[in-house]
Amino acid sequence: MLIGCAWVFLVDWNWKGIVNENKQVYQWTKRDRALHLLPATPLILFYIGTIYLLGISSLRLVGVFLLFWIATNFAIMGICTGCPYRGKYCPGVSQLYFAPFLSAVMCKDVKRGSGTRSFKLNLALLGVFGIGGYIYAFYWLFILYWPERLIAVLALLGLLVLHMPLSFFLLCPKCGYNDICPMSKVQKRFKGDSA
């Protein structure tokens, strides 16, 4: 997993940008890539800590949690098929998911474009599997470790809560779907931009 994260971060380092839905070319800088590690770090720590704590009790719990992660990757893969960043450096996946590369390999014959209906369906699936994985993890973490490791479980929750606003402010503005994604529209309104 960490090798995959490093690969996403380092791949095609000299790539200069791509046209997003607004027909604007964004020039990626080394500073951008370093800033994109800010939301990735708490999420990676969350996954490592959760897998460790679930693994203490049962490898089956870890297996189901990882199945949620894999399903999340396939939902993101569906989103990536229409994204201009597909197969390249992607700020939106927090350097934790392999979906942009999975999309470039498995869906290479799919025409790139912004299918709003497909995007919304895959975004809904992402919500089901992504949030479902978090709910599953915290359900079992609270059941198994309520009194004795409560601080560790609350720290994992804190890491996840820290990841979300960092992603919202650092990743949403540069996403290839910033015209149709509901989170990007909220982010633009929050900043005072017209959505």
MDTraj code that builds the backbone (N, CA, C; nanometers):
import mdtraj as md
import numpy as np

residues = "MET LEU ILE GLY CYS ALA TRP VAL PHE LEU VAL ASP TRP ASN TRP LYS GLY ILE VAL ASN GLU ASN LYS GLN VAL TYR GLN TRP THR LYS ARG ASP ARG ALA LEU HIS LEU LEU PRO ALA THR PRO LEU ILE LEU PHE TYR ILE GLY THR ILE TYR LEU LEU GLY ILE SER SER LEU ARG LEU VAL GLY VAL PHE LEU LEU PHE TRP ILE ALA THR ASN PHE ALA ILE MET GLY ILE CYS THR GLY CYS PRO TYR ARG GLY LYS TYR CYS PRO GLY VAL SER GLN LEU TYR PHE ALA PRO PHE LEU SER ALA VAL MET CYS LYS ASP VAL LYS ARG GLY SER GLY THR ARG SER PHE LYS LEU ASN LEU ALA LEU LEU GLY VAL PHE GLY ILE GLY GLY TYR ILE TYR ALA PHE TYR TRP LEU PHE ILE LEU TYR TRP PRO GLU ARG LEU ILE ALA VAL LEU ALA LEU LEU GLY LEU LEU VAL LEU HIS MET PRO LEU SER PHE PHE LEU LEU CYS PRO LYS CYS GLY TYR ASN ASP ILE CYS PRO MET SER LYS VAL GLN LYS ARG PHE LYS GLY ASP SER ALA".split()
xyz = np.array([
    [0.0820, -0.1182, 0.0000],
    [0.0000, 0.0000, 0.0000],
    [0.0874, 0.1260, 0.0000],
    [0.1912, 0.1282, 0.0835],
    [0.2772, 0.2458, 0.0878],
    [0.3560, 0.2618, -0.0417],
    [0.3914, 0.1486, -0.1053],
    [0.4594, 0.1567, -0.2346],
    [0.3665, 0.2217, -0.3364],
    [0.2383, 0.1835, -0.3330],
    [0.1399, 0.2442, -0.4226],
    [0.1258, 0.3931, -0.3965],
    [0.1275, 0.4308, -0.2696],
    [0.1176, 0.5732, -0.2349],
    [0.2384, 0.6494, -0.2883],
    [0.3568, 0.5927, -0.2711],
    [0.4772, 0.6572, -0.3214],
    [0.4742, 0.6656, -0.4735],
    [0.4238, 0.5608, -0.5395],
    [0.4153, 0.5600, -0.6849],
    [0.3252, 0.6728, -0.7348],
    [0.2078, 0.6874, -0.6741],
    [0.1162, 0.7937, -0.7161],
    [0.1815, 0.9293, -0.6955],
    [0.2558, 0.9457, -0.5869],
    [0.3175, 1.0737, -0.5584],
    [0.4319, 1.1051, -0.6542],
    [0.5097, 1.0045, -0.6906],
    [0.6286, 1.0286, -0.7699],
    [0.6093, 1.0124, -0.9198],
    [0.5038, 0.9419, -0.9606],
    [0.4888, 0.9102, -1.1021],
    [0.4799, 1.0369, -1.1859],
    [0.5501, 1.0352, -1.2953],
    [0.5436, 1.1421, -1.3938],
    [0.5643, 1.2796, -1.3293],
    [0.6701, 1.2930, -1.2500],
    [0.6976, 1.4127, -1.1713],
    [0.7027, 1.5385, -1.2573],
    [0.7466, 1.5276, -1.3815],
    [0.7620, 1.6449, -1.4670],
    [0.6369, 1.6785, -1.5470],
    [0.5305, 1.6057, -1.5243],
    [0.4066, 1.6313, -1.5970],
    [0.3582, 1.7714, -1.5652],
    [0.3152, 1.8471, -1.6649],
    [0.2890, 1.9901, -1.6480],
    [0.1441, 2.0277, -1.6266],
    [0.0520, 1.9378, -1.6293],
    [-0.0861, 1.9758, -1.6039],
    [-0.1790, 1.9212, -1.7095],
    [-0.3059, 1.9524, -1.6960],
    [-0.4069, 1.8996, -1.7872],
    [-0.5239, 1.9950, -1.7906],
    [-0.6054, 1.9846, -1.8898],
    [-0.7222, 2.0710, -1.9022],
    [-0.8345, 2.0118, -1.8183],
    [-0.8934, 2.0893, -1.7289],
    [-1.0060, 2.0397, -1.6509],
    [-1.1369, 2.0784, -1.7195],
    [-1.2492, 2.0554, -1.6509],
    [-1.3807, 2.0812, -1.7088],
    [-1.4015, 2.2274, -1.7459],
    [-1.3286, 2.3181, -1.6832],
    [-1.3399, 2.4606, -1.7148],
    [-1.2534, 2.4993, -1.8340],
    [-1.1888, 2.4032, -1.8961],
    [-1.0967, 2.4256, -2.0080],
    [-0.9771, 2.5095, -1.9651],
    [-0.9412, 2.5024, -1.8387],
    [-0.8257, 2.5729, -1.7876],
    [-0.7138, 2.4722, -1.7657],
    [-0.5926, 2.5102, -1.8013],
    [-0.4780, 2.4228, -1.7789],
    [-0.4190, 2.4580, -1.6430],
    [-0.4057, 2.3584, -1.5593],
    [-0.3434, 2.3817, -1.4294],
    [-0.2017, 2.3273, -1.4342],
    [-0.1071, 2.4080, -1.3966],
    [0.0332, 2.3677, -1.3960],
    [0.0696, 2.3148, -1.2575],
    [0.0940, 2.1850, -1.2480],
    [0.1286, 2.1236, -1.1199],
    [0.2694, 2.1643, -1.0790],
    [0.2865, 2.1909, -0.9520],
    [0.4183, 2.2245, -0.8998],
    [0.4571, 2.1223, -0.7942],
    [0.5833, 2.1224, -0.7577],
    [0.6292, 2.0335, -0.6500],
    [0.5606, 2.0717, -0.5190],
    [0.5362, 2.1999, -0.5006],
    [0.4663, 2.2460, -0.3797],
    [0.3257, 2.1879, -0.3732],
    [0.2549, 2.1837, -0.4887],
    [0.1214, 2.1235, -0.4924],
    [0.1257, 1.9791, -0.4447],
    [0.2210, 1.9055, -0.4976],
    [0.2299, 1.7635, -0.4623],
    [0.2623, 1.7449, -0.3151],
    [0.3457, 1.8306, -0.2606],
    [0.3758, 1.8221, -0.1181],
    [0.2519, 1.8573, -0.0350],
    [0.1777, 1.9599, -0.0779],
    [0.0554, 1.9970, -0.0061],
    [-0.0495, 1.8858, -0.0111],
    [-0.0514, 1.8097, -0.1191],
    [-0.1491, 1.7014, -0.1305],
    [-0.1189, 1.5869, -0.0350],
    [0.0011, 1.5840, 0.0207],
    [0.0319, 1.4835, 0.1229],
    [-0.0334, 1.5175, 0.2563],
    [-0.0693, 1.6447, 0.2773],
    [-0.1326, 1.6824, 0.4044],
    [-0.2621, 1.6051, 0.4305],
    [-0.3570, 1.5995, 0.3364],
    [-0.4758, 1.5190, 0.3642],
    [-0.4497, 1.3692, 0.3572],
    [-0.3461, 1.3295, 0.2838],
    [-0.3173, 1.1867, 0.2707],
    [-0.2611, 1.1285, 0.3996],
    [-0.1791, 1.2036, 0.4696],
    [-0.1109, 1.1509, 0.5881],
    [-0.2084, 1.1041, 0.6963],
    [-0.3072, 1.1853, 0.7390],
    [-0.3992, 1.1334, 0.8401],
    [-0.4796, 1.0131, 0.7911],
    [-0.5131, 1.0112, 0.6606],
    [-0.5908, 0.8986, 0.6083],
    [-0.5073, 0.7703, 0.6081],
    [-0.3818, 0.7802, 0.5692],
    [-0.2938, 0.6628, 0.5717],
    [-0.2753, 0.6137, 0.7143],
    [-0.2536, 0.7052, 0.8077],
    [-0.2396, 0.6665, 0.9486],
    [-0.3683, 0.6038, 1.0015],
    [-0.4828, 0.6565, 0.9587],
    [-0.6109, 0.5977, 0.9976],
    [-0.6198, 0.4527, 0.9507],
    [-0.5866, 0.4281, 0.8244],
    [-0.5950, 0.2919, 0.7714],
    [-0.4975, 0.1980, 0.8420],
    [-0.3748, 0.2422, 0.8640],
    [-0.2756, 0.1580, 0.9319],
    [-0.3220, 0.1258, 1.0737],
    [-0.3656, 0.2275, 1.1480],
    [-0.4115, 0.2055, 1.2856],
    [-0.5344, 0.1176, 1.2926],
    [-0.6274, 0.1379, 1.2010],
    [-0.7497, 0.0578, 1.2005],
    [-0.7189, -0.0879, 1.1682],
    [-0.6350, -0.1104, 1.0686],
    [-0.5987, -0.2485, 1.0324],
    [-0.5261, -0.3150, 1.1489],
    [-0.4397, -0.2415, 1.2161],
    [-0.3686, -0.2975, 1.3313],
    [-0.4664, -0.3371, 1.4425],
    [-0.5539, -0.2438, 1.4814],
    [-0.6452, -0.2733, 1.5918],
    [-0.7458, -0.3825, 1.5558],
    [-0.7988, -0.3805, 1.4343],
    [-0.8901, -0.4879, 1.3940],
    [-0.8174, -0.6206, 1.3859],
    [-0.6912, -0.6175, 1.3414],
    [-0.6125, -0.7395, 1.3279],
    [-0.5784, -0.8045, 1.4601],
    [-0.5745, -0.7271, 1.5670],
    [-0.5494, -0.7856, 1.6992],
    [-0.6608, -0.8837, 1.7347],
    [-0.7836, -0.8503, 1.6971],
    [-0.8983, -0.9346, 1.7318],
    [-0.9288, -1.0403, 1.6280],
    [-0.9252, -1.0033, 1.5006],
    [-0.9669, -1.0985, 1.3983],
    [-0.9173, -1.0553, 1.2609],
    [-0.8583, -1.1487, 1.1913],
    [-0.8173, -1.1202, 1.0538],
    [-0.9384, -1.1100, 0.9609],
    [-1.0494, -1.1726, 0.9996],
    [-1.1718, -1.1588, 0.9198],
    [-1.2210, -1.0146, 0.9190],
    [-1.2118, -0.9480, 1.0335],
    [-1.2518, -0.8076, 1.0400],
    [-1.1646, -0.7229, 0.9476],
    [-1.0351, -0.7520, 0.9467],
    [-0.9436, -0.6816, 0.8568],
    [-0.9805, -0.7109, 0.7122],
    [-1.0104, -0.8370, 0.6819],
    [-1.0477, -0.8753, 0.5455],
    [-1.1701, -0.8013, 0.4956],
    [-1.2718, -0.7905, 0.5790],
    [-1.3932, -0.7180, 0.5379],
    [-1.3625, -0.5692, 0.5211],
    [-1.2837, -0.5132, 0.6117],
    [-1.2454, -0.3725, 0.6002],
    [-1.1695, -0.3476, 0.4694],
    [-1.0792, -0.4385, 0.4340],
    [-1.0048, -0.4245, 0.3087],
    [-1.0952, -0.4448, 0.1873],
    [-1.1982, -0.5283, 0.2001],
    [-1.2943, -0.5422, 0.0904],
    [-1.3685, -0.4102, 0.0663],
    [-1.4016, -0.3400, 0.1736],
    [-1.4609, -0.2065, 0.1582],
    [-1.3640, -0.1140, 0.0842],
    [-1.2352, -0.1220, 0.1189],
    [-1.1343, -0.0382, 0.0536],
    [-1.1239, -0.0715, -0.0956],
    [-1.1251, -0.1998, -0.1284],
    [-1.1186, -0.2424, -0.2689],
    [-1.2440, -0.1963, -0.3434],
    [-1.3613, -0.2137, -0.2819],
    [-1.4857, -0.1675, -0.3453],
    [-1.4824, -0.0163, -0.3666],
    [-1.4253, 0.0562, -0.2712],
    [-1.4100, 0.2009, -0.2854],
    [-1.3219, 0.2333, -0.4058],
    [-1.2153, 0.1558, -0.4233],
    [-1.1283, 0.1762, -0.5389],
    [-1.2029, 0.1548, -0.6698],
    [-1.2893, 0.0546, -0.6753],
    [-1.3642, 0.0307, -0.7982],
    [-1.4663, 0.1419, -0.8245],
    [-1.5251, 0.1960, -0.7188],
    [-1.6155, 0.3103, -0.7366],
    [-1.5380, 0.4316, -0.7862],
    [-1.4200, 0.4553, -0.7291],
    [-1.3363, 0.5667, -0.7750],
    [-1.2914, 0.5419, -0.9184],
    [-1.2649, 0.4164, -0.9530],
    [-1.2243, 0.3826, -1.0894],
    [-1.3311, 0.4273, -1.1890],
    [-1.4572, 0.4083, -1.1536],
    [-1.5647, 0.4533, -1.2404],
    [-1.5660, 0.6039, -1.2571],
    [-1.5321, 0.6749, -1.1513],
    [-1.5215, 0.8203, -1.1595],
    [-1.4020, 0.8585, -1.2465],
    [-1.2925, 0.7860, -1.2305],
    [-1.1690, 0.8182, -1.3030],
    [-1.1805, 0.7994, -1.4543],
    [-1.2718, 0.7148, -1.5005],
    [-1.2785, 0.6900, -1.6447],
    [-1.3100, 0.8161, -1.7233],
    [-1.3813, 0.9091, -1.6643],
    [-1.4134, 1.0330, -1.7345],
    [-1.3265, 1.1500, -1.6953],
    [-1.2296, 1.1281, -1.6099],
    [-1.1483, 1.2375, -1.5571],
    [-1.0283, 1.2650, -1.6467],
    [-0.9946, 1.3917, -1.6647],
    [-0.8769, 1.4234, -1.7451],
    [-0.7450, 1.3828, -1.6798],
    [-0.7448, 1.3551, -1.5501],
    [-0.6228, 1.3142, -1.4809],
    [-0.5983, 1.1634, -1.4875],
    [-0.6859, 1.0899, -1.5495],
    [-0.6790, 0.9434, -1.5477],
    [-0.5408, 0.8945, -1.5903],
    [-0.4843, 0.8082, -1.5071],
    [-0.3550, 0.7490, -1.5348],
    [-0.2368, 0.8388, -1.5054],
    [-0.2626, 0.9581, -1.4586],
    [-0.1570, 1.0548, -1.4272],
    [-0.1650, 1.0881, -1.2790],
    [-0.0892, 1.1872, -1.2383],
    [-0.0957, 1.2327, -1.1007],
    [-0.2354, 1.2859, -1.0719],
    [-0.2950, 1.2396, -0.9639],
    [-0.4308, 1.2801, -0.9304],
    [-0.4337, 1.3351, -0.7886],
    [-0.4730, 1.4596, -0.7708],
    [-0.4789, 1.5147, -0.6364],
    [-0.5965, 1.4623, -0.5554],
    [-0.6997, 1.4136, -0.6209],
    [-0.8237, 1.3824, -0.5523],
    [-0.8289, 1.2507, -0.4795],
    [-0.7317, 1.1641, -0.4954],
    [-0.7431, 1.0331, -0.4320],
    [-0.6555, 1.0207, -0.3082],
    [-0.5996, 1.1299, -0.2634],
    [-0.5217, 1.1346, -0.1399],
    [-0.4055, 1.0361, -0.1381],
    [-0.3569, 0.9988, -0.2520],
    [-0.2417, 0.9112, -0.2642],
    [-0.2596, 0.7784, -0.1902],
    [-0.3824, 0.7374, -0.1675],
    [-0.4085, 0.6125, -0.0964],
    [-0.4767, 0.5099, -0.1851],
    [-0.5389, 0.5533, -0.2907],
    [-0.6160, 0.4636, -0.3746],
    [-0.5462, 0.4437, -0.5090],
    [-0.5591, 0.3255, -0.5647],
    [-0.4948, 0.2937, -0.6913],
    [-0.5906, 0.3076, -0.8089],
    [-0.7048, 0.3695, -0.7890],
    [-0.8092, 0.3797, -0.8906],
    [-0.7674, 0.4509, -1.0195],
    [-0.6900, 0.5614, -1.0158],
    [-0.6544, 0.6244, -1.1433],
    [-0.5770, 0.5305, -1.2359],
    [-0.4909, 0.4488, -1.1785],
    [-0.4125, 0.3559, -1.2585],
    [-0.4956, 0.2337, -1.2967],
    [-0.5822, 0.1909, -1.2070],
    [-0.6743, 0.0814, -1.2372],
    [-0.7639, 0.1214, -1.3531],
    [-0.8094, 0.2453, -1.3522],
    [-0.8943, 0.2965, -1.4591],
    [-0.8194, 0.3005, -1.5918],
    [-0.6951, 0.3451, -1.5883],
    [-0.6166, 0.3549, -1.7112],
    [-0.5878, 0.2179, -1.7706],
    [-0.5784, 0.1151, -1.6870],
    [-0.5493, -0.0206, -1.7352],
    [-0.6769, -0.0940, -1.7739],
    [-0.7760, -0.0943, -1.6857],
    [-0.8968, -0.1740, -1.7087],
    [-0.9974, -0.1053, -1.8010],
    [-0.9964, 0.0239, -1.8050],
    [-1.0959, 0.0985, -1.8834],
    [-1.0289, 0.1818, -1.9917],
    [-0.9180, 0.1333, -2.0471],
    [-0.8439, 0.2160, -2.1418],
    [-0.9193, 0.2416, -2.2713],
    [-1.0173, 0.1575, -2.3047],
    [-1.0949, 0.1790, -2.4270],
    [-1.2152, 0.2708, -2.4049],
    [-1.2420, 0.3060, -2.2799],
    [-1.3542, 0.3951, -2.2499],
    [-1.3121, 0.5369, -2.2843],
    [-1.3953, 0.6053, -2.3595],
    [-1.3661, 0.7426, -2.4008],
    [-1.3707, 0.8347, -2.2799],
    [-1.2708, 0.9202, -2.2711],
    [-1.2689, 1.0195, -2.1637],
    [-1.3730, 1.1252, -2.1916],
    [-1.4355, 1.1696, -2.0876],
    [-1.5374, 1.2733, -2.0989],
    [-1.6030, 1.2900, -1.9644],
    [-1.6922, 1.3823, -1.9547],
    [-1.7545, 1.4083, -1.8253],
    [-1.8991, 1.3609, -1.8280],
    [-1.9192, 1.2325, -1.8186],
    [-2.0541, 1.1798, -1.8104],
    [-2.1123, 1.2082, -1.6735],
    [-2.1990, 1.3079, -1.6649],
    [-2.2540, 1.3497, -1.5362],
    [-2.3311, 1.2367, -1.4698],
    [-2.4096, 1.1621, -1.5472],
    [-2.4882, 1.0537, -1.4889],
    [-2.3978, 0.9438, -1.4336],
    [-2.2969, 0.9044, -1.5098],
    [-2.2021, 0.8031, -1.4647],
    [-2.1257, 0.8527, -1.3424],
    [-2.0859, 0.9794, -1.3448],
    [-2.0142, 1.0370, -1.2317],
    [-2.0981, 1.0301, -1.1049],
    [-2.2240, 1.0693, -1.1154],
    [-2.3107, 1.0703, -0.9965],
    [-2.3364, 0.9298, -0.9435],
    [-2.3521, 0.8323, -1.0324],
    [-2.3706, 0.6938, -0.9896],
    [-2.2469, 0.6441, -0.9166],
    [-2.1303, 0.6676, -0.9749],
    [-2.0069, 0.6225, -0.9116],
    [-1.9776, 0.6987, -0.7831],
    [-2.0159, 0.8248, -0.7773],
    [-2.0004, 0.9021, -0.6546],
    [-2.0896, 0.8452, -0.5445],
    [-2.2101, 0.8036, -0.5812],
    [-2.2995, 0.7405, -0.4833],
    [-2.2400, 0.6088, -0.4335],
    [-2.1839, 0.5292, -0.5248],
    [-2.1188, 0.4040, -0.4851],
    [-1.9980, 0.4310, -0.3964],
    [-1.9237, 0.5350, -0.4299],
    [-1.8106, 0.5744, -0.3465],
    [-1.8576, 0.6074, -0.2050],
    [-1.9678, 0.6804, -0.1951],
    [-2.0225, 0.7126, -0.0637],
    [-2.0641, 0.5889, 0.0130],
    [-2.1295, 0.4953, -0.0550],
    [-2.1750, 0.3720, 0.0110],
    [-2.0560, 0.2924, 0.0624],
    [-1.9576, 0.2688, -0.0244],
    [-1.8449, 0.1851, 0.0155],
    [-1.7466, 0.2583, 0.1060],
    [-1.7179, 0.3850, 0.0747],
    [-1.6236, 0.4605, 0.1569],
    [-1.6766, 0.4847, 0.2970],
    [-1.7946, 0.5428, 0.3052],
    [-1.8539, 0.5701, 0.4364],
    [-1.8923, 0.4391, 0.5051],
    [-1.9377, 0.3416, 0.4269],
    [-1.9691, 0.2104, 0.4840],
    [-1.8480, 0.1464, 0.5494],
    [-1.7309, 0.1610, 0.4862],
    [-1.6076, 0.1072, 0.5448],
    [-1.5722, 0.1762, 0.6748],
    [-1.5919, 0.3090, 0.6797],
    [-1.5633, 0.3818, 0.8036],
    [-1.6595, 0.3419, 0.9148],
    [-1.7873, 0.3302, 0.8811],
    [-1.8867, 0.2898, 0.9814],
    [-1.8571, 0.1494, 1.0319],
    [-1.8262, 0.0589, 0.9403],
    [-1.7909, -0.0784, 0.9777],
    [-1.6716, -0.0787, 1.0741],
    [-1.5667, -0.0049, 1.0375],
    [-1.4464, -0.0024, 1.1206],
    [-1.4761, 0.0525, 1.2594],
    [-1.5451, 0.1656, 1.2652],
    [-1.5702, 0.2252, 1.3959],
    [-1.6699, 0.1446, 1.4790],
    [-1.7637, 0.0795, 1.4155],
    [-1.8539, -0.0085, 1.4897],
    [-1.7727, -0.1141, 1.5647],
    [-1.6855, -0.1828, 1.4915],
    [-1.6076, -0.2892, 1.5554],
    [-1.5031, -0.2347, 1.6506],
    [-1.4434, -0.1220, 1.6209],
    [-1.3448, -0.0646, 1.7111],
    [-1.4085, -0.0247, 1.8437],
    [-1.5269, 0.0352, 1.8375],
    [-1.5942, 0.0722, 1.9628],
    [-1.6435, -0.0512, 2.0374],
    [-1.6933, -0.1517, 1.9659],
    [-1.7381, -0.2760, 2.0319],
    [-1.6207, -0.3464, 2.1004],
    [-1.5096, -0.3560, 2.0299],
    [-1.3961, -0.4332, 2.0816],
    [-1.3115, -0.3579, 2.1841],
    [-1.3018, -0.2263, 2.1691],
    [-1.2040, -0.1525, 2.2491],
    [-1.2644, -0.0374, 2.3287],
    [-1.3935, -0.0443, 2.3585],
    [-1.4588, 0.0669, 2.4265],
    [-1.3866, 0.1104, 2.5531],
    [-1.3695, 0.0280, 2.6531],
    [-1.3102, 0.0860, 2.7740],
    [-1.1576, 0.0950, 2.7703],
    [-1.0896, -0.0095, 2.7220],
    [-0.9443, -0.0147, 2.7419],
    [-0.8622, 0.0621, 2.6384],
    [-0.9093, 0.0765, 2.5172],
    [-0.8320, 0.1484, 2.4145],
    [-0.9155, 0.2606, 2.3517],
    [-0.9943, 0.3224, 2.4311],
    [-1.0817, 0.4288, 2.3825],
    [-1.0018, 0.5443, 2.3231],
    [-0.8904, 0.5796, 2.3844],
    [-0.8080, 0.6903, 2.3342],
    [-0.7564, 0.6585, 2.1932],
    [-0.7157, 0.5354, 2.1695],
    [-0.6665, 0.4962, 2.0364],
    [-0.7782, 0.5057, 1.9331],
    [-0.8977, 0.4599, 1.9695],
    [-1.0109, 0.4655, 1.8763],
    [-1.0498, 0.6111, 1.8487],
    [-1.0516, 0.6938, 1.9514],
    [-1.0827, 0.8355, 1.9313],
    [-0.9740, 0.9056, 1.8497],
    [-0.8487, 0.8634, 1.8648],
    [-0.7403, 0.9194, 1.7826],
    [-0.7617, 0.8841, 1.6356],
    [-0.8052, 0.7606, 1.6080],
    [-0.8345, 0.7215, 1.4695],
    [-0.9503, 0.8047, 1.4130],
    [-1.0511, 0.8262, 1.4944],
    [-1.1628, 0.9105, 1.4520],
    [-1.1137, 1.0531, 1.4250],
    [-1.0260, 1.1022, 1.5102],
    [-0.9688, 1.2355, 1.4904],
    [-0.8898, 1.2460, 1.3610],
    [-0.8150, 1.1405, 1.3264],
    [-0.7396, 1.1403, 1.2007],
    [-0.8340, 1.1489, 1.0809],
    [-0.9430, 1.0757, 1.0876],
    [-1.0394, 1.0781, 0.9779],
    [-1.1059, 1.2153, 0.9682],
    [-1.1414, 1.2729, 1.0815],
    [-1.2031, 1.4059, 1.0835],
    [-1.1038, 1.5121, 1.0342],
    [-0.9761, 1.4969, 1.0649],
    [-0.8740, 1.5900, 1.0171],
    [-0.8558, 1.5796, 0.8654],
    [-0.8642, 1.4586, 0.8134],
    [-0.8479, 1.4360, 0.6697],
    [-0.9544, 1.5103, 0.5878],
    [-1.0763, 1.5109, 0.6361],
    [-1.1868, 1.5632, 0.5551],
    [-1.1752, 1.7120, 0.5225],
    [-1.1548, 1.8020, 0.6193],
    [-1.1422, 1.9432, 0.5799],
    [-1.0145, 1.9712, 0.5000],
    [-0.9079, 1.8978, 0.5281],
    [-0.7864, 1.9168, 0.4492],
    [-0.8128, 1.8817, 0.3028],
    [-0.8841, 1.7724, 0.2790],
    [-0.9192, 1.7349, 0.1419],
    [-1.0096, 1.8394, 0.0789],
    [-1.1054, 1.8843, 0.1561],
    [-1.2034, 1.9814, 0.1078],
    [-1.1357, 2.1092, 0.0583],
    [-1.0378, 2.1583, 0.1332],
    [-0.9755, 2.2850, 0.0978],
    [-0.8559, 2.2715, 0.0045],
    [-0.7868, 2.1578, 0.0069],
    [-0.6674, 2.1434, -0.0762],
    [-0.6914, 2.0673, -0.2057],
    [-0.7831, 1.9702, -0.2049],
    [-0.8002, 1.8846, -0.3213],
    [-0.9172, 1.9249, -0.4103],
    [-1.0294, 1.9637, -0.3516],
    [-1.1482, 1.9973, -0.4306],
    [-1.1236, 2.1045, -0.5371],
    [-1.0505, 2.2117, -0.5076],
    [-1.0357, 2.3168, -0.6082],
    [-0.9636, 2.2718, -0.7358],
    [-0.8832, 2.1673, -0.7284],
    [-0.8033, 2.1266, -0.8440],
    [-0.8540, 1.9980, -0.9083],
    [-0.9695, 1.9532, -0.8660],
    [-1.0259, 1.8280, -0.9178],
    [-1.0740, 1.8470, -1.0619],
    [-1.0630, 1.7430, -1.1418],
    [-1.1090, 1.7470, -1.2796],
    [-1.2600, 1.7551, -1.2930],
    [-1.3323, 1.7259, -1.1853],
    [-1.4782, 1.7311, -1.1865],
    [-1.5307, 1.8494, -1.1076],
    [-1.4548, 1.9563, -1.0986],
    [-1.4965, 2.0655, -1.0111],
    [-1.6193, 2.1415, -1.0592],
    [-1.6731, 2.1090, -1.1757],
    [-1.7973, 2.1721, -1.2201],
    [-1.9216, 2.0917, -1.1837],
    [-1.9083, 1.9602, -1.1678],
    [-2.0276, 1.8788, -1.1439],
    [-2.0296, 1.8097, -1.0079],
    [-1.9189, 1.8066, -0.9378],
    [-1.9146, 1.7378, -0.8085],
    [-1.9845, 1.8211, -0.7010],
    [-2.0733, 1.7602, -0.6239],
    [-2.1426, 1.8357, -0.5185],
    [-2.0472, 1.8944, -0.4140],
    [-1.9421, 1.8226, -0.3780],
    [-1.8480, 1.8744, -0.2779],
    [-1.7722, 1.9953, -0.3304],
    [-1.7376, 1.9930, -0.4576],
    [-1.6677, 2.1081, -0.5153],
    [-1.7584, 2.2302, -0.5196],
    [-1.8866, 2.2073, -0.5479],
    [-1.9811, 2.3199, -0.5484],
    [-1.9945, 2.3799, -0.4087],
    [-2.0001, 2.2943, -0.3065],
    [-2.0059, 2.3427, -0.1679],
    [-1.8790, 2.4201, -0.1359],
    [-1.7644, 2.3669, -0.1786],
    [-1.6372, 2.4321, -0.1515],
    [-1.6314, 2.5696, -0.2171],
    [-1.6831, 2.5817, -0.3404],
    [-1.6841, 2.7111, -0.4095],
    [-1.7744, 2.8106, -0.3366],
    [-1.8892, 2.7651, -0.2907],
    [-1.9800, 2.8551, -0.2163],
    [-1.9178, 2.8983, -0.0852],
    [-1.8476, 2.8034, -0.0203],
    [-1.7822, 2.8342, 0.1060],
    [-1.6783, 2.9438, 0.0877],
    [-1.6058, 2.9371, -0.0242],
    [-1.5047, 3.0372, -0.0550],
    [-1.5631, 3.1669, -0.1091],
    [-1.6920, 3.1639, -0.1466],
    [-1.7550, 3.2837, -0.1997],
    [-1.7523, 3.2912, -0.3511],
    [-1.7036, 3.1842, -0.4172],
    [-1.7037, 3.1807, -0.5636],
    [-1.8440, 3.1469, -0.6116],
    [-1.8754, 3.1823, -0.7338],
    [-2.0047, 3.1438, -0.7898],
    [-1.9994, 2.9970, -0.8287],
    [-2.1041, 2.9231, -0.7948],
    [-2.1055, 2.7796, -0.8220],
    [-2.1967, 2.7482, -0.9359],
])
top = md.Topology()
chain = top.add_chain()
for i, resn in enumerate(residues, 1):
    res = top.add_residue(resn, chain, resSeq=i)
    for name in ("N", "CA", "C"):
        top.add_atom(name, md.element.get_by_symbol(name[0]), res)
traj = md.Trajectory(xyz[None], top)
